Amino acid sequence: MDLGLAGRTALVTGASRGIGLAVVEALIAEGVRVVGAARRPSAELIAAGAHPVAVDLRDPDGPAALVEAAVTHLGGLDVVVNNAGGGDLTLDGFADLDDATWTQTFDLNLFAAIRTTRAALPSLLERQGVVLNVSSIGAWKPEGPPLAYNVAKAALKAFGRGLATELGPAGVRVLTVTPGPTRTAMWGLMAELTGLPEQAILAGLPEQMGIVTGRVTEPEEVAALITFLASPRAGNITGSDHLVDGGAIRSA
């Protein structure tokens, strides 16, 4: 299927690895010119053919500087994929989460997307573009650690739905893509936090989280959905949250 994306432009944040890198590769395969943003752009990102921009999106000025660089390089933006997230995750209970933890978590998982989208809005309005926010099933089931991360992702989902309503009449679509457990580097961090082997954690996730397909999601599967939703083929889809979770969430 020709998705009609050839010649379009995109900005992908959190693009050095995992889901972000898979999105970059999928978009480029469809003929999209891509700027990939990361704190430390990886060799894989550059090899994929993206134009790398080094930026810390936790810095309040970082998103505007990133968008300015992307627009300058690409001439405008048709697609923004707000994928940057995670950060210094902690499994501490609520009583041990201080203001600094909440602030840092929200800066990366919510405000980075808000600031990037705001900076890109003039170009998106001009081109009737698409914003795709990458959330987490923690937004659907926020109970338990990492609590600050889950709450930030729930806010990101609400942001996307509200913005879609506001911008829809102007021709800008806003969507949320919500992966379940996905084979990314985050599980290495979880292994460090828990002291358990990474492969043991991944092997136990399907039963622990009620994943009916019996396996975790691959980054390329999330990227395929994002690429479709970014395309004209999905031109009347907006405001919705799309789960890629192996059936773990059954009340959507």
LINVENFEN-V178082 format. One record per helix or strand of 2 or more residues. SS is the DSSP state (H for helix, E for strand). FROM is the first residue (numbers start at 1). TO is the last residue. Records with the same first field share a line. If there is no record, write none. Layout:
SS: FROM-TO, FROM-TO
//
This chain:
E: 9-13, 33-38, 51-54, 79-82, 130-134, 173-179, 241-244
H: 18-29, 43-48, 62-74, 94-96, 99-127, 137-139, 147-170, 186-194, 198-209, 219-230, 232-234
//
